[in-house]
Amino acid sequence: MNITKRKPPTPGEILSEEFMVPLGLTQNKLAEFIQVPRRRINEIINNKRSITPDTAIRLSKLFGTSADLWLNLQHKVDLWEAFANREQEYKRIEPIESIKSYLMPKSSDFQFSS
């Protein structure tokens, strides 16, 4: 798993800094253009709401991107947060290769009676 120590940019940060600011778009105008409540845009930008497939499709239509762009941004943040919140717990899980001997019966474990 390739999780960095530094939190990835959120979809809200990308939306604001890479799309809205350069285009001079307000939250109100963006909400109007993609036909969603302004509150949804505000919560995304303030990292209080995740990007849903519905929002990803709407943003992709408006900006000429892919819906995958928005969903992948969200996915990276979600993975980072999960790992950051439970890192010690995840470190205790051993790869299957290191525990395979416990799972696979040895031929000496089988005794056949004749």
For each residue, the residues with C-beta under 8 A, 3 or more apart:
1: 79 83
2:
3: 79 80 83
4: 8 80
5:
6:
7: 77 80 81 84
8: 4 73 76 77 80
9: 13 14 73
10: 13 14 47 73 77
11: 14 15 44 50 51 70 73 74 77
12: 15 16 44 45 46 47
13: 9 10 16 17 45 47
14: 9 10 11 17 18 19 73
15: 11 12 18 19 20 44 45 59
16: 12 13 19 20 21 45
17: 13 14 20 21
18: 14 15 21 22
19: 14 15 16 22 23 25 63
20: 15 16 17 23 24 25 26 27 30 45
21: 16 17 18 24 25
22: 18 19
23: 19 20
24: 20 21
25: 19 20 21 29 30 33
26: 20 29 30
27: 20 30 31 38 41 42 45
28: 31 32 38
29: 25 26 32 33
30: 20 25 26 27 33 34 41 62
31: 27 28 34 35 36 37 38 40 41
32: 28 29 35
33: 25 29 30 62
34: 30 31 55 58 59 61 62
35: 31 32 58
36: 31 40 41 55 58
37: 31 40 41
38: 27 28 31 41 42
39: 42 43
40: 31 36 37 43 44 49 55
41: 27 30 31 36 37 38 44 45
42: 27 38 39 45 46
43: 39 40 46 48 49
44: 11 12 15 40 41 47 48 49 50 51 55
45: 12 13 15 16 20 27 41 42
46: 12 42 43
47: 10 12 13 44
48: 43 44
49: 40 43 44
50: 11 44 74 78
51: 11 44 55 56 59 70 71 73 74
52: 55 56
53: 56 57 67 71
54: 57 58
55: 34 36 40 44 51 52 58 59 70
56: 51 52 53 59 60 67 68 69 70 71 74
57: 53 54 60 61 67
58: 34 35 36 54 55 61 62
59: 15 34 51 55 56 62 63 65 67 70
60: 56 57 63 64 65 66 67 69 70
61: 34 57 58
62: 30 33 34 58 59
63: 19 59 60
64: 60
65: 59 60 69 70
66: 60 69
67: 53 56 57 59 60 70 71
68: 56 71 72
69: 56 60 65 66 72 73
70: 11 51 55 56 59 60 65 67 73 74
71: 51 53 56 67 68 74 75
72: 68 69 75 76
73: 8 9 10 11 14 51 69 70 76 77
74: 11 50 51 56 70 71 77 78
75: 71 72 78 79
76: 8 72 73 79 80
77: 7 8 10 11 73 74 80 81
78: 50 74 75 81 82
79: 1 3 75 76 82 83
80: 3 4 7 8 76 77 83 84
81: 7 77 78 84 85
82: 78 79 85 86
83: 1 3 79 80 86 87 90
84: 7 80 81 87
85: 81 82
86: 82 83 89 90
87: 83 84 90 91
88: 91 92
89: 86 92 93
90: 83 86 87 93
91: 87 88
92: 88 89
93: 89 90
94: 98 99
95: 98 99
96: 99 100 103
97: 100
98: 94 95
99: 94 95 96 102 103
100: 96 97 103 104
101: 104
102: 99
103: 96 99 100
104: 100 101
105: 109 110
106: 109
107: 110
108:
109: 105 106
110: 105 107
111:
112:
113:
114:
